[in-house]
Amino acid sequence: MKTRAARLYGANDVRLEEFELRPITSGEILIKIISDSVCMSTHKTILQGKNHLRVPDDVEENPVIIGHEFCAEVVEVGDKWKDSFKVGDKVVMPPVLAYLGGPETVGYTFREIGGVSTYSIVYEHILDNNFLMKLESDSYFNGSLIEPASCVIRGYKASLHLNEDLLPYAGIKEGGKVAILAGCGPMGLVAIDIALHGNVKPSMVVVTDIDQARLDRAASIFSVEKAKEDGIDLIFAATSDKDELMAISGGTGFDDVFVYAPVSSVVELGDAILGFDGSLNFFAGPLDKKFSANFNFYNVHYAQHHVSGTSGSTPEDMRDILKLIGEKRLDPSVMITHIGGIDAAIETTVNLPKIPGGKKLIYTHIELPLTALSDFEEKGKTDERFKVLDELVKANNGLWSTEAEKYLLENF
């Protein structure tokens, strides 16, 4: 069986190649990757090559397949798993294989499995540890977005507060005030969705961004009126002014602040608007190992301020997101602004910070330049297929949809 994949050989050296996959063993499963969402972590990995913690030292001789936010279809099942999986099952998996006791991660470490491939082998140890999960969904893109969404919910679980006995508990404060700073990027949009529709309900959600276009898009996706009906004051604010945000909070400050940009001034703003027993979660991962910001430790002591940072997610986080999607409480399509084929995967990943918008979704069995959903109308003037896609997206409030995905896979 041949597979086509984007393989990392070293720093700034990633190649789209076709090669032979060995036959699976009785304890393995062969999957057909349908979609993979491009992650900023993969961009950073390409920059670092073997200097990245999760990339093997011998990557130059034994290249690894990049991509870890994938959704796939089972195409062959080893005898050991015949009672657990069947051909046609939609599947996803957590990339970080923590049970191995090291940094081994799908999309960074392995030669035969990765998201930017047409076919991959799921190893027996992955299956033994229940890391391959079935997805009950009509679409593949939902599966590709479960991993990034689960990273967001991990941040929510890492918020820290003290109960009346001054004992710590994890999670955002029930009925509290949430601020999501620089919150209109793809991950920030999921953070808004989880704040509005997750298992712990705040009384206020304030979203800031200095990019007015991104703020306007977020406001068009999430209804202030609907949030109000659910008992939540949803406010979009194009500001980075401490006094303005404190006024919005009613002068109390915020119980939970999430920082979605690796910018010192944003971290310091988050610190400045924390209320009593407030928790700041630094979500955005910086490239600079010496990245730092000032933090008020007087308030850590006297106002019981807390700070946490999260990277990645757990299998349990993914199951939580699967449940929220299955219950139609969470819609990951809010993240997607571009789609492309496998031929666009490398260029997209290498240039990711320079490409505006949200998540870039790669469909590995088609060839298509990276295309913004907002460009469908113009492309539809010369290509009937894009005209249809544009109509399908507009019918879904400008968001990617199951119907659009189905049409894409059938017609491109």
N, C-alpha and C positions, 0 to 999 in steps of 0.2 A: 504494500500500500504506500503510495507516494503522498507526501504532504508538502504544502507550500507554506513557508513560515518566515517571519522576520527574526533573524538570529543575531545576537550580540557577540562580537569577537573581541571587543575592547573599547576603550574610551573613544567616543565619536566614530565608532565602527560598527554599524548594524546593516545587515544585508538581507534582502528578500530573495530566498532560495527555495528550490524544490529538492527534496531528498527522500530517500526510502525510509519508511518506518518499519521496524521489525514486526512480525506477527505478535499478537498479545498472548500472554500466558493464561492459564485457566483461572488465575486470581486477579486478572486485570479487565479493564473495559476500554473499548475504543470509542472515542467521541468525535463528532463532527462539530467544530466550532462554528457558530452562526454569527455571533456578534461579540465585539470587544470594545469596551469604552476606554479611551485613552486617558491615562492617569499622569499627573504631574510627577509622581514618584518615578515613573518609567523614564520620563525626560531626564530627571536627575541621575538615574542609573546609567543612561547612555553617556552623560557627561563624565561620569566617574569610572566606568568600566570595572575592572577587577579591584579597584580601590573601594568599591561599594561593599558594605558589610555582607550583603546577601549574594554577591556574585563570586563564583569560584575563581581561584587563582589561575587555573588552567584554561580560562575561557578562550584564550587565543587558539588553542588546539582543539578545544571541545566547546563550541559556541552554544549558548543557551537561547531558548525561545522567549521573547519578551511578551508582555501583556498578561494581566491577571484579573481584569474585570470582565470575565467572559460568561456567555451563556451558550450551551451546547446541546446537541441531540445525541442520544446513545445510538450507535450503529452496530456494535458488536459486544456481546457480553460473555465473559469467561464463565466456565461451568460453575465456579464457586458462587457466583452472584446471580444465577438464573432465577432464583426465587425472589430476589430483591429489586432487580432492574430488568426492564424490557426495552427492546429496540423501539425508538421513537420517544422515550422519556426526555423531557427537558430537564437539564441539570445545571447546577451552579456549584461553586465551592469556595471556601475561605482559602486565600492564597498562602498565608503564613502557617507552615506546618510545625507548630510549636511542640508537638508531641515528639519530634525528633531530637529535641533538646539543643537545637542550634539555630542559625539564621536561615535555614533552608526555606525558600519561598517560591511558589509557582510564579513564573514570569521573570525570575531573576536567576534561578539556580539550576534548572533542569533542561535537558536536551530534547526530551520527547513530549513535553507538555508545556503549553503556554497559550495565551489568548490570541496572539496574532499568528494563527496557523489555521490551515483548513481541517486537519485532523490531528488529534493528540491521543496519547496513551495515559489513562488514569492508573497509577501504580497501585499494587495490592495494599501497601501500607496506608495509602490515602483512603481506600475503601474500608480497610480494617478499623480505621479510626472514625468512621462515619463522616468523613469530610466531603463526600460527594452527596449533594442534596437535590432532591427532586423539586421542581418548580411547577406550581399549579398556576399557569397563566396562559393567556392566548398569544402573548407576545414574547419575543426573545429579548427585546431591549430592556424590559423590566428586570430580567435576570442579570444583564450586564451592569445594571445600576444598583443592584443589591449590595455589592461589596462597598462602593463609595458611600451609599446611604447608611450602611452598618457602621462605618467609621464615624459618621455624624452622631448616631445614637450612642456610640461608645463615649463620645464627648459629653452627652447629656447625662449618662450614667456616672461620669467621673466628677460631676459637680459635687461639692462638699458643703454640708451645713451641720450645725449643732442642734440637737433637740433640747427640750426644756431641762434635761439633766446634764446638758453640756457634753453629751456623747455624740460622736460624729455619725452621720448617715450620708449615703451617696444618692445623687440624683437632684434634679432641679426642685425648687421649693413649690409645693402645691399652693396655688393661688398667688404666687409671687410675681415679680416683675422681671422680664427677660429683655436683655439688650443684645442684639446680634450686630456686631460692628464689622464694616466692610462685608456686609452679608448678602450681596446680590450676585455673587458668582455662583457656579453650579452647586458647590457644597453648601453655600449659604442658603440657597433656595430650598434645599432639603431640610436644613436647620429650621427654616420658617415653617415648612410643612409639618415637621415633627412637633414643633412648639404648639402648632394649632390643632394637630390631630393625634398626638401621641398619648401615652398612658397617664402622664401627669399634666394637669391643666393649669397654666399660669393665668393671671388676671390681665396682664399687659405684655405685649410683644412689640418692641421698638426695633426697627431695622434701619441701619444707616448705610450709606454708600456715597462716595464723592462722584461717582459716575452716574449722571442723571439718566442716561439711556438705560443703564442696568436697573436703576431704581424704578423707572417708569415700567420696565418690563415686569419686574417683580410685583408691582402694584396692580398690573393688569391680570396677573395670574391668581393672586390671592385677594379675595374680596374682603374689604374692610367691613362691609355690612354683614356678610355671612359670619365673620369672626365675632362681631358684636352680638349676633343672635346666639352664638355659642358661649357668650359671657367673657369674651376676650377683646380688649382694646388693642387693635392692630394699627400701628402708626409707622409710616415710612417717612424718614427724615434725611434730607440731603444736608447733613451737618456733621462737623467734627468738633463742635463747640461744647465744652463741658457744661457751662452754665445753662445752655439751651436744653441739653439732655437731662440735666438735673431738674429743670423746670417741668419737662415732660413727665418725669417720674413723680411729680408732685412734691419734690424736694426731699424725698426719702432716699433716693438712689435706687440701684437695681439689685435684686437678689442674685441673679445669675447673668453674667456677662460672657459672651463668646466672641473671641477675636479671630477673624477669618482672613487676616492679612499679616504676613511676617514683617511688620513695620513697627519700629520702636514707639513712634508717637501714638499709634493705635493701641498698643499694649498699655501705654501710660494713660491714655484716655479711659480705657476700660477700668484700670485701677482707680482712677479719679472719680468714677461714677458709681462705684460699688456702695451699696447700703450696708447697714449693720448685718453681720453674719453673711456678707456677700461672698460669692464664689466667682472667680475669673478662670475661664478655660481658654488656654492658648492652643487653638486648633491648627493654625497654619504652620506648616513645617518650613523653617528657613534653611537655605543652603549654607549660610555662614555659621561655622561651628562656634564662633565667638559672638554670635548675635546676643544682644542684651538690651535691657530697658530698665529704667528706674521704677522701683516699686516702693510704696509707702509702708514701711514696716512698723511705724507707729500705729497705723490702722490694723496691721496684722495682729498686734498685741491688744490694743484697746477696743477696736471695732470688730474683732474676730473675723478679719478678712482671710480668704483662702485662695490658693492658686493651684491649678492642675493643668497638666498637658496630656494629650492622648495622641497616639499614632497607631493607625490600623484598627482592627476589630477582632472579635472572637467569633467562633461558630455560633454561640448563643445570640450574639448581636445579629448575625445574619438570619437566624431563625425568627428573631423578633421582627425584623424588616419583612421577611417572607409573610409573616402573619398579618402585619399592617397592610401590605399590598393585597394579600388574599381577601382581607376584609374591606378593601377599596377605601381605606382611610388615608393611604399614602399614594401619591402619583409621581413616580420618579421621572416621568417624561418632562417635568419642569426643567430638568438639567440640560436636556439635549438642544443644541443650537445648530449642529452640523452633522452631516452623514457623509460617509465615503466608503470606497472599496479597499481591498487589501493593498492595492497599488499605492494608496494614499497614506498608508499607516506610518511608514518610516518618516516621511517628510513632515507629516502632522506632528508626530511625537517629538522630533528634533526641534521643530519650530514652535512648539506649543505655547510658550509664554508670549510669543508675538502675535498669536491668532486671537482676536477678540471673541467674546461670547462665552458660552458655557461648555458643556461636555461635547466632545467630538466622538461620534459612534462609528466604528468600523465594521462593515459587513464583509466577512473574509471570503465569501464565495462569489463576490462580484468585483468588477473593476469600475471605479468611479472616482474622479477627482473629489477632494474634500469640498463639500458644497453646503453653504448656509441655508437653513430652511427659508430665511428671508429672501434668498435669491431664486427660489423656485418659480415665482411669477415671471421674472425676466427670462429665465431659461425656458419656461413654458411657451414663449413666443415662437421658438424654433424647434422645440421638442415636446410632442404631445404628452409624453410620459411625465415630464415635469409639470405640465399644466394640470394633470390629474393629481399628482402629489401635492401641488399647491392648494387645490380645492379641498383635498382631504385634511391637510394641516390647518387650513383656515376654518374648516368645519369643527376643529377641535381647539378653538381659541388660540390658534397659532402654535400648538404643541404637536410634537411627533405622536403618532398613534398606532394602534394595532392595525388599523385598516391601511395606513400609509406603509407600514413595514411589510405587510402582506403583498401589497401592490409592488413595492420595490423588489422583493425577492422573486416575484413572478415575472417581472418585466425588464429587469436589468441583468 
